[in-house]
Amino acid sequence: MTSADFGFDSLSLDWLRAKPGAKWHRHGVPWAAWVADMDFPPPPCVDEALRAVLDGGDLGYPDWKHITGGSPASVAFAERCASRYGWTFDAEHLRELNDVVQGIQMVLHLCTSPGDGVVVHTPAYPPFLHSVEDNARRVVRVPALASAESPSGWRFDHDALDQRLSAEPAKVLLLCHPHNPTGHVFSEAELRQLADIAERHDLLVISDEIHADLTYSPAAHRPMALFAPERTVTIHAASKAFNLAGLRYAIMHVGPRWVRERLASVPDHLFGAANLMGAAAAVAAWRSGDEWLRAVVAHLDGQRNFLADLLAMYLPDVVYTPPMATYLGWLDCRHMGMGDDPSEVFAQRGVRLSEGPNFGPEGHGFARLNFATSTEVLRATVQAMAT
Ligand SMILES: Cc1ncc(COP(=O)(O)O)c(C=O)c1O
């Protein structure tokens, strides 16, 4: 099936504007291209799975603990990692979560102390910075450098990081892989180098791979855990690729034994339990959603390039390279004379984008645009930005 069959290009503006979720509702502007939700309805297989749970009439406590091999979602996740990425592991080392950021904060809280350094590639998804700073840990920034040679338009200086860690030790490498907001996909060579750095400087790696399934060919996602299995905690969810963020379900694979022991030392109920409907949706997405996923990725692939055409036509001073993954465009507006936060100017023109400065100092003069919508809505959004 193609994107036409799933209706990605036939979104009704009335339907979008009537949606109660944060994206279209919160700011009350005509065009919403900020938070990382797609404008499309969920995959039909997820719809069916949720209805089947309701039709079954049992919204009581699930009996996952007594299923051999783990809960249905952990088994589906483990099988998917093996078939999609050649990454195999013991499903006993999985832990279900409500959301990805919860997993990041749990591990930082249990495995580091106030003042410890946490390496983050910046600009960074804002909750990365908050998760470190609000817990009195220290962000060790690795700034993105513009690079015409890199397919994402960005590169990171891993050699400089290596040297810097000798003088300024850190405890954790908090990886956003693929990287939000630049859309950079770390290559196998980069992952190997980061694994070496982690080994040399004794870093725990937390790898947030929530955008992995939204990687555009010829780039390919390789899990960090393949390169540093004993050091890596991987956090994943079906929520970005299948557009399920409100269902609150994520999953964490904990490679290092000492981290598993720390997690096991926490009283069971402190972090809560995963949601029945979220888990059912994740199982459906991972087991039956590949056709929808292929179609949505093909549509987004078109959108990332269409955005380049639209910007060239309407806002030629914006610098933009289509991302290698994610549906997020990182717009360099520094030649536009719009100050630190160009999203303020675009908001006055009726378009809500994500504020660049929230991604750290490297985001000054930038704005992030979510292009996971129809071509017509994207065209109207960019036209409005240029008014
Ligand atoms: C890199 C990254 N991690 C995590 C999240 C949020 O995931 P969750 O809602 O499961 O915490 C997002 C959402 O946009 C994201 O881009």
The ligand as a MOL file (V3000), in Angstrom:
LIG
                    3D

  0  0  0     0  0            999 V3000
M  V30 BEGIN CTAB
M  V30 COUNTS 16 16 0 0 0
M  V30 BEGIN ATOM
M  V30 1 C 14.5960 12.2510 21.2030 0
M  V30 2 C 13.2910 12.1480 21.9310 0
M  V30 3 N 13.2270 11.4210 23.0550 0
M  V30 4 C 12.0850 11.3040 23.7500 0
M  V30 5 C 10.9380 11.9380 23.3210 0
M  V30 6 C 9.7050 11.8550 24.1370 0
M  V30 7 O 9.3610 10.5590 24.4040 0
M  V30 8 P 8.3910 10.2630 25.6100 0
M  V30 9 O 7.1430 11.0580 25.4010 0
M  V30 10 O 8.1810 8.7920 25.5320 0
M  V30 11 O 9.1290 10.6650 26.8510 0
M  V30 12 C 10.9570 12.7010 22.1560 0
M  V30 13 C 9.7500 13.3990 21.7070 0
M  V30 14 O 9.7390 14.1650 20.7990 0
M  V30 15 C 12.1690 12.8150 21.4490 0
M  V30 16 O 12.2580 13.5330 20.3180 0
M  V30 END ATOM
M  V30 BEGIN BOND
M  V30 1 1 1 2
M  V30 2 1 2 3
M  V30 3 2 2 15
M  V30 4 2 3 4
M  V30 5 1 4 5
M  V30 6 1 5 6
M  V30 7 2 5 12
M  V30 8 1 6 7
M  V30 9 1 7 8
M  V30 10 2 8 9
M  V30 11 1 8 10
M  V30 12 1 8 11
M  V30 13 1 12 13
M  V30 14 1 12 15
M  V30 15 2 13 14
M  V30 16 1 15 16
M  V30 END BOND
M  V30 END CTAB
M  END
